[in-house]
Amino acid sequence: MKLFNLVKSSIASFTRGFTQVDSKAWWIEISTIEPPCRYYFGPFKNPVDAMFNCLGYVVDLANEKAKGITVTFKHCNPKKLTVCDGEES
């Protein structure tokens, strides 16, 4: 149930700010406290595709014992797909 609430709150916060339209792709950014990393999953053509795909990534990280998982949907072009311990994205 915690996982469902996390995804639900992420979708709610995302849809409040849905105004960006340009050539950047949509990505899922998942941050974890332990290990202290940010993971980027994508690219997706639109935010709806990103939302529908995020649960699988969150479940995989939870199964790997990641702690403090937060999900953000971003309109960006990340330089790296995994950023840990103070590295630049």
C-alpha distances in whole Angstrom, upper triangle without the diagonal:
4,5,5,6,9,10,10,12,14,15,16,18,20,21,23,25,26,30,31,33,35,36,33,30,26,24,21,21,18,19,18,20,21,22,24,24,23,23,24,23,25,27,26,29,26,23,22,22,21,17,17,18,16,12,15,16,13,12,16,16,13,15,18,17,17,16,15,14,15,16,19,21,24,28,30,32,30,33,31,28,27,28,28,29,31,32,33,31
4,5,5,6,9,10,11,12,14,15,17,18,20,22,23,25,28,29,32,34,34,31,28,25,22,19,18,16,16,15,16,17,19,20,20,20,20,21,21,24,26,25,28,26,22,21,22,20,17,17,18,15,12,14,15,11,11,15,14,11,14,16,14,14,12,12,11,12,13,16,19,22,26,28,29,28,31,29,25,24,25,25,26,28,29,30,28
4,5,5,6,9,10,11,12,14,16,17,19,20,22,23,26,27,29,31,31,28,25,22,19,16,16,13,14,14,16,16,18,19,19,18,17,18,18,20,23,22,25,23,19,18,19,16,14,14,14,11,8,11,11,8,8,12,11,9,12,14,13,13,12,11,9,10,11,14,16,20,23,25,26,25,28,26,22,21,23,23,25,26,27,28,26
4,5,5,6,9,10,11,12,14,15,17,19,21,21,25,26,28,30,31,28,25,21,20,16,17,15,17,17,19,20,21,22,21,20,19,20,19,21,23,21,24,21,18,17,17,16,12,13,13,11,8,12,13,10,10,14,14,12,15,18,17,16,16,14,12,12,12,15,16,20,23,25,27,26,29,27,24,24,25,26,28,29,30,30,28
4,5,5,6,8,10,10,12,14,15,17,19,20,24,25,28,30,31,28,26,22,20,17,17,15,16,16,18,20,22,22,21,20,20,21,20,22,24,23,25,22,19,18,19,17,14,15,16,13,11,15,15,12,13,17,16,14,17,19,18,17,15,14,12,11,11,14,16,19,23,25,27,26,30,28,25,24,25,25,27,28,29,30,27
4,5,5,6,9,10,11,12,14,16,17,19,22,23,26,28,28,25,23,19,17,14,13,11,12,13,15,17,18,18,18,16,16,17,17,19,21,20,23,20,17,17,17,15,12,14,14,11,10,13,13,9,11,14,13,12,15,17,16,14,13,11,8,7,8,10,13,16,20,22,24,23,26,24,22,21,21,22,23,25,26,26,24
4,6,5,6,9,10,10,12,15,16,16,20,21,23,25,26,23,20,16,15,12,12,11,13,14,17,19,20,20,18,16,16,16,15,17,19,17,19,17,14,13,14,12,8,10,11,8,7,11,11,9,11,14,14,13,16,18,18,16,15,13,10,9,7,9,11,15,18,20,22,22,25,23,20,20,21,22,25,26,26,26,23
4,5,5,6,9,10,11,13,15,16,19,21,23,26,27,24,22,18,17,14,15,14,16,18,20,22,23,23,22,20,19,19,18,19,21,19,21,18,14,13,15,13,10,11,13,11,10,14,15,12,14,17,17,16,19,21,21,19,18,16,13,11,10,12,12,16,19,22,24,24,28,27,24,24,25,26,28,29,29,29,26
4,5,5,6,8,10,11,13,15,18,20,23,25,27,24,22,18,17,14,14,14,15,16,18,21,22,21,21,19,19,19,19,20,22,20,22,19,15,15,17,15,12,14,15,13,13,16,16,14,16,19,18,17,21,22,21,19,17,14,12,10,9,10,12,15,18,21,24,23,27,26,23,23,24,24,26,27,27,27,25
4,5,5,6,9,10,11,12,16,17,20,22,23,20,18,15,13,11,11,11,12,14,17,19,20,19,18,16,16,15,15,17,18,17,19,16,12,12,14,12,9,12,13,10,11,14,14,12,15,17,16,16,20,21,20,18,17,14,11,8,6,6,8,11,15,17,20,20,23,22,20,20,20,22,24,24,24,24,21
4,6,5,6,9,10,11,14,16,18,21,22,19,17,14,13,11,13,13,15,18,20,23,24,23,21,18,18,16,16,16,17,15,17,13,10,9,12,10,7,10,12,10,11,15,15,13,16,19,18,18,22,23,23,21,20,17,14,11,9,8,8,12,14,17,20,21,24,24,21,22,23,25,27,27,27,26,23
4,5,5,7,9,10,14,16,19,22,24,22,20,16,16,14,15,16,18,20,22,25,26,25,23,21,21,20,19,20,21,19,19,16,12,12,15,14,11,13,16,14,15,18,18,17,19,22,21,21,24,26,25,23,22,19,16,13,11,11,11,14,16,19,23,23,27,26,24,25,25,27,29,29,29,28,25
4,6,5,7,9,13,14,18,20,22,20,19,15,15,13,14,14,16,18,20,23,24,22,21,19,19,18,18,19,20,18,19,16,12,13,16,14,12,15,17,14,16,19,19,17,20,22,21,21,25,26,25,22,21,18,15,12,10,9,9,12,14,17,20,21,24,24,23,23,23,25,26,26,26,25,23
4,5,6,6,10,11,14,17,19,16,15,12,12,11,12,13,15,18,21,24,24,23,21,18,17,16,16,16,17,15,16,12,9,10,13,11,9,13,14,13,15,18,17,16,19,22,21,21,25,26,25,23,22,19,16,12,10,7,6,9,11,14,17,18,22,22,20,21,22,24,26,25,25,24,21
4,5,5,9,11,14,17,19,17,16,13,14,14,15,17,19,22,24,27,28,26,24,21,21,19,19,18,18,16,16,12,9,10,13,12,10,13,16,15,17,20,20,19,22,24,24,24,27,29,28,26,25,22,19,16,13,11,10,11,13,16,20,21,25,25,24,25,25,27,29,29,29,27,24
4,6,9,11,15,18,21,19,19,16,17,16,17,19,20,23,25,28,29,27,25,22,23,21,21,21,21,19,19,15,12,13,17,16,14,17,19,18,20,23,23,21,24,27,26,26,30,31,30,27,26,23,21,17,15,12,12,13,14,18,21,22,26,27,25,27,27,28,30,29,29,28,25
4,6,8,12,15,17,16,16,13,15,15,16,18,19,22,25,28,28,26,24,21,21,19,20,19,19,17,17,14,11,13,16,15,14,18,19,18,20,23,22,22,25,27,26,27,30,31,30,27,26,23,21,17,14,11,10,10,11,14,18,20,23,24,23,25,24,27,28,27,27,25,22
4,6,9,12,15,14,14,11,13,14,16,18,20,24,26,29,29,27,25,22,21,19,19,18,17,15,14,11,9,11,14,13,13,16,18,17,20,22,22,22,25,27,26,27,30,31,31,28,28,25,22,18,15,12,10,10,10,13,17,19,23,24,23,25,25,28,30,29,28,26,23
4,7,10,13,13,14,13,15,17,18,21,23,26,29,32,32,30,27,24,23,21,21,19,18,16,15,12,11,13,16,16,16,19,20,20,23,26,25,25,28,30,29,30,33,34,34,31,31,28,25,21,18,15,12,12,10,13,17,19,23,25,24,26,26,29,31,30,29,26,23
4,7,10,9,11,10,13,15,16,20,22,26,28,31,31,28,26,22,21,19,19,17,15,14,13,11,10,13,15,15,16,19,20,20,23,25,24,24,28,29,28,30,33,33,34,30,30,28,25,21,18,15,12,10,7,10,14,16,20,22,22,24,24,27,29,28,27,24,21
4,7,8,9,10,14,16,18,22,24,28,31,33,33,30,27,24,23,19,19,17,15,13,11,10,11,14,15,15,17,19,20,21,24,26,25,26,29,30,30,32,34,34,35,32,33,30,27,24,20,17,14,12,8,11,13,17,20,22,22,25,26,29,31,30,28,25,22
4,6,8,10,14,17,19,22,24,28,31,33,33,30,27,23,22,19,19,16,14,13,11,11,13,16,17,16,19,21,21,22,25,27,25,27,30,30,30,33,35,35,36,33,33,31,28,25,22,18,15,12,9,10,12,15,18,21,21,24,25,28,30,29,27,23,20
4,7,10,13,16,18,22,24,28,31,33,32,30,26,23,21,18,17,14,12,12,10,11,13,16,16,16,19,21,21,21,25,26,24,26,29,29,29,32,34,34,35,32,33,31,28,25,22,19,16,13,9,9,10,13,16,18,19,22,23,27,29,28,26,22,19
4,7,9,13,14,18,20,24,27,29,28,26,23,19,17,14,14,11,9,10,9,10,12,15,15,13,17,19,18,18,22,23,21,23,26,26,26,28,31,30,32,28,29,28,25,22,19,16,12,9,6,5,6,10,13,15,15,19,20,23,26,24,22,19,16
4,6,10,12,16,19,22,26,27,26,25,21,17,15,12,11,8,6,6,6,7,9,12,11,10,13,15,15,15,19,19,18,20,23,23,23,25,27,27,29,26,27,26,22,20,17,14,11,8,6,6,7,10,13,14,14,17,19,22,25,24,22,19,16
4,7,10,13,16,20,23,25,24,23,19,15,14,10,9,7,6,5,6,6,6,9,9,7,10,12,12,12,16,17,15,17,20,20,20,22,25,25,26,23,24,23,19,17,13,11,7,6,5,6,8,10,14,15,13,16,18,21,24,23,22,19,15
4,6,10,13,16,20,21,20,19,16,12,10,6,6,5,5,6,9,9,8,11,10,7,10,12,10,10,13,14,12,14,17,17,16,19,21,21,23,20,21,19,16,14,10,8,6,5,6,7,8,8,12,12,10,13,14,17,21,20,19,17,13
4,6,10,13,17,18,18,17,13,10,8,6,5,6,8,9,12,11,9,11,10,6,8,10,9,7,10,11,9,10,14,14,13,16,18,18,19,16,17,16,12,10,7,6,5,6,9,10,11,10,14,13,10,12,13,16,19,19,18,17,14
4,6,10,13,15,15,13,10,7,6,5,7,9,11,12,15,14,12,14,14,10,11,14,12,9,12,13,10,10,14,14,12,15,18,17,18,14,15,13,10,8,6,5,6,7,10,10,11,10,13,11,9,10,10,13,16,16,15,14,11
4,7,10,12,12,11,8,6,5,6,8,11,14,15,18,17,15,16,16,12,12,14,12,9,11,12,8,8,11,11,9,11,14,14,14,11,11,10,7,6,5,6,9,10,14,14,15,13,15,13,10,10,10,12,14,15,15,15,13
4,7,9,9,7,6,4,6,9,11,15,17,18,22,21,18,20,19,15,16,18,16,12,14,15,11,10,13,13,10,12,15,14,13,10,9,8,6,5,7,8,11,12,16,16,16,14,16,14,12,10,9,10,12,13,13,14,12
4,5,6,5,5,6,8,12,14,18,20,21,25,24,21,23,22,18,18,20,18,14,15,15,12,10,13,12,9,10,13,11,10,6,6,5,5,7,9,12,15,16,20,19,20,17,19,16,14,11,11,10,11,13,14,16,15
4,6,5,7,9,12,15,18,21,24,25,28,27,25,26,26,22,22,24,22,18,18,19,16,13,16,15,12,12,15,13,11,8,6,5,7,9,12,14,18,19,23,22,23,20,21,18,17,14,12,10,10,12,15,17,16
3,5,7,10,12,16,18,22,25,26,30,29,27,28,27,23,23,25,22,19,19,19,16,14,15,14,10,11,13,11,8,6,5,7,9,11,14,17,20,22,25,24,24,21,22,19,17,14,13,10,10,13,15,18,18
4,6,9,11,15,17,21,23,25,29,29,26,28,27,23,23,25,22,19,19,18,15,14,15,14,10,11,13,10,9,6,7,9,10,13,15,17,20,21,24,23,23,19,20,17,15,11,11,8,9,12,13,16,16
4,7,10,14,17,20,22,25,28,28,25,27,26,22,23,25,22,19,20,20,16,15,17,16,12,14,16,14,12,9,9,9,10,12,14,16,19,19,22,21,21,17,18,15,14,11,9,6,6,9,11,13,13
4,7,10,13,17,19,21,24,24,22,24,23,19,20,22,20,17,18,18,14,13,16,14,11,13,16,13,13,10,10,10,10,11,12,13,16,16,19,18,17,14,14,12,10,7,5,4,6,9,9,11,10
4,7,10,13,15,18,21,21,19,21,20,16,17,19,17,14,16,16,12,12,15,14,11,14,16,15,15,11,12,11,10,9,10,10,12,12,15,14,14,11,12,10,8,6,5,6,9,10,10,10,9
4,7,10,12,15,18,18,17,19,17,14,15,17,14,12,14,13,9,10,13,12,10,13,15,14,15,12,13,13,11,10,10,10,12,12,14,13,13,10,11,9,6,5,6,9,12,13,12,12,10
4,7,9,11,15,15,14,16,14,11,13,15,12,10,13,13,10,11,15,13,12,16,18,16,18,15,17,16,13,12,10,10,10,9,11,10,10,7,10,8,5,6,9,12,15,15,14,13,10
4,7,9,12,13,12,14,11,8,11,12,9,8,11,11,8,11,13,12,12,15,17,16,18,16,18,18,14,13,11,11,10,10,12,11,11,10,12,10,7,9,12,15,19,19,17,17,13
3,5,9,10,11,12,9,7,11,12,9,10,13,13,11,14,16,15,16,19,20,20,22,20,22,21,18,16,13,12,10,10,11,10,10,10,12,12,9,12,15,18,22,22,20,18,15
4,7,9,10,12,9,8,12,13,11,12,15,15,14,16,19,18,19,22,23,23,25,23,24,24,20,18,15,14,11,10,9,9,8,10,12,12,11,14,17,20,23,23,21,19,15
4,6,7,9,6,6,10,10,9,11,14,15,14,16,19,19,20,22,24,24,26,24,25,24,21,19,15,14,10,10,10,11,11,13,16,16,14,17,19,23,26,26,24,22,18
4,7,9,7,8,11,12,12,14,17,18,17,20,22,22,23,26,27,28,30,27,29,28,24,22,18,16,12,12,10,12,12,15,18,19,17,20,23,26,29,29,27,25,21
4,6,6,7,9,10,11,13,16,17,17,19,22,22,23,25,27,28,29,27,28,26,23,20,16,14,10,10,9,12,14,16,19,20,18,21,23,26,29,29,27,25,21
4,5,5,6,9,10,11,14,16,15,16,19,20,21,23,25,26,27,24,25,23,19,17,13,11,7,8,8,12,14,16,19,20,18,20,22,25,28,27,26,24,21
4,5,5,6,9,10,13,15,15,16,18,20,21,22,24,26,27,25,26,24,20,18,14,13,10,12,12,15,17,19,23,23,20,22,24,27,30,30,29,27,24
4,5,5,6,9,11,12,13,15,17,18,19,21,23,24,26,24,25,24,20,18,14,14,11,12,13,15,16,18,21,21,18,21,23,26,29,29,28,26,23
4,6,5,6,10,11,11,12,15,16,16,18,20,21,23,21,22,20,17,15,11,10,7,9,10,13,14,15,18,18,15,17,19,22,25,26,24,23,19
4,5,5,8,10,11,11,14,15,16,17,20,21,22,20,21,19,15,13,10,10,8,11,13,15,17,18,21,21,18,19,21,23,26,27,26,25,22
4,6,7,9,11,12,13,15,16,17,19,21,22,21,22,21,17,16,13,13,11,14,16,18,20,20,23,22,19,21,23,25,28,29,28,27,24
4,6,6,7,9,11,12,14,15,16,18,20,18,20,19,16,15,12,13,11,14,15,17,18,18,21,19,16,18,20,23,26,27,26,25,22
4,6,5,6,9,10,11,12,14,16,17,15,16,16,12,11,8,10,9,12,15,16,17,17,20,18,15,16,18,20,23,24,23,23,20
4,5,5,6,9,10,10,12,14,15,14,15,15,12,12,10,12,12,16,18,20,21,20,23,21,18,18,20,21,24,26,25,25,22
4,5,5,6,9,10,11,12,14,14,16,16,13,14,12,14,15,17,20,21,21,20,23,20,16,17,20,21,24,26,25,25,22
4,5,5,6,9,10,11,13,11,14,14,11,11,10,12,13,15,18,18,19,17,19,17,13,13,16,17,20,22,21,22,19
4,5,5,6,9,10,11,9,11,11,8,9,8,11,13,16,19,20,20,19,21,19,15,14,16,17,20,22,22,22,20
4,5,5,6,9,10,10,12,13,10,12,12,15,16,19,22,23,24,22,24,21,18,17,19,19,22,24,24,25,23
4,5,5,6,9,9,12,14,11,13,13,16,17,20,23,23,23,21,22,19,16,15,17,18,20,23,23,24,21
4,5,5,7,6,8,10,8,11,12,15,17,19,22,22,22,19,21,18,14,13,15,14,17,20,20,21,19
4,5,5,5,7,9,8,11,12,16,18,21,24,25,25,23,24,21,18,16,18,17,19,22,22,24,22
4,5,7,10,13,12,15,16,19,21,24,27,27,27,25,26,23,19,18,19,19,21,24,24,26,24
4,6,9,12,12,15,16,19,22,24,27,26,26,23,24,21,17,15,17,16,18,21,21,23,22
4,6,10,10,14,16,19,22,24,28,27,27,25,26,22,19,17,18,16,18,21,22,24,23
4,7,7,11,13,16,19,21,24,24,24,21,23,19,17,14,14,13,15,18,19,21,20
4,6,9,12,16,19,21,25,25,25,23,24,21,19,16,16,14,15,18,19,21,20
4,7,10,13,17,19,23,23,24,21,23,21,19,16,16,14,15,17,19,20,19
4,7,10,14,16,20,20,21,19,21,19,16,14,14,14,15,17,18,19,18
4,7,10,13,17,17,19,17,20,18,16,15,15,15,16,17,18,19,17
4,7,10,13,15,17,15,18,17,15,14,15,16,18,19,19,19,16
4,6,10,12,14,13,17,16,14,15,15,17,19,19,19,17,15
4,7,9,12,12,16,16,14,15,16,19,21,21,20,18,15
4,6,9,10,13,14,13,15,15,18,21,20,19,16,13
4,7,10,13,15,14,17,17,20,23,22,20,17,14
4,6,10,12,12,14,15,18,21,19,17,14,11
4,6,9,10,13,14,17,20,19,16,13,10
4,6,7,9,10,14,16,15,13,10,6
4,7,9,10,13,16,14,11,9,6
4,6,7,10,13,13,10,8,5
4,7,10,14,14,11,11,8
4,7,10,11,9,10,8
4,7,8,6,7,6
4,6,6,8,9
4,6,9,11
4,6,9
4,7
4
